[in-house]
Amino acid sequence: MPSTLETNWRKIIATLITVTSVILAYSILTAGYEGFKNLASWKGAASFTVLLIGWFISAVRLKYLVGKIHGYRLSLKESMKARLLGGLVANITPSAIGGEPARAAFLKKIMGKDIEELYALTLYEVYYDVILVNTVALIPAFLYLPVSIPVVLVASFMIASWLSMSFLIKRNNNSSNSFLLKISARFPGFYERFVKFSNGYREISSKIGLSGVLVLSALTIAYNTTWGLATFFLAGDHHILEGVVAYYFMMSMGSIPTPGGSISSEYGLSIILPPSAVVSYRTLFYYSTILLGFLVAARELARKQG
């Protein structure tokens, strides 16, 4: 994972500059720059603490999934590292790509399994984020029409596309699919890796069971809602439920492939929250993820070089 950061530093810097520029431009255009003051107060500290609790719950989810599928006792510390590294890479790469491969690469180093199997596991993990987060965002979005039309469109598309993708992977028979057979002839290396990935994804889906689905769903809603609760300290007199809904709008709109979720994330939050809260929460959520992930990455790199 650290080597990935080293080799793509130009793109990383470009992404960070883009996100920072968008936040600054938004704060000036909306006069929401007062929100920056909250970050240096007890309100910012309290929100950051709540965000940490959310990361802890997300680590519990990954730990549970690894144990359920592979029977491996992943420590909560290592699970937290995997989650934070994934969050770091997802936030500093263009189009928010790379989070799942980064987690898979870190788990491979610990567990020693094939990267394709672990990528299938991390993709199965994010499947719950996509489906549940967008479902939760879609329901209240109808109450905020017409400004929430983008949320309705994005959430609907993400739910439909990920359900279709998961269905096709689980139902596809690699040995009888004519398209994949053509791919196997032209790109045998890619085909072999895809088969390992798809087989791994199907195995996870068959092993998880109803109890596993319920646990993963509950933990997914728990940690995302916890992150949404962090808006409470930054949103002034806005009701706590509105802050949580604004968070789900942000995450849904963040599905649009822009660098670091820029513009789309700010729009999702601004449907409900005042500009100052948008500025403070977006800044805290984005840069705290980068900071925590960078600390983990730097320590892992130092350990590797030492």
PyMOL commands that set and color helices and strands:
alter all, ss='L'
color gray80, all
select helices_A, chain A and resi 2-7+9-29+35-39+42-70+76-92+94-96+99-111+115-144+149-171+178-186+188-233+240-253+259-261+264-270+275-305
alter helices_A, ss='H'
color red, helices_A
deselect
rebuild
show_as cartoon
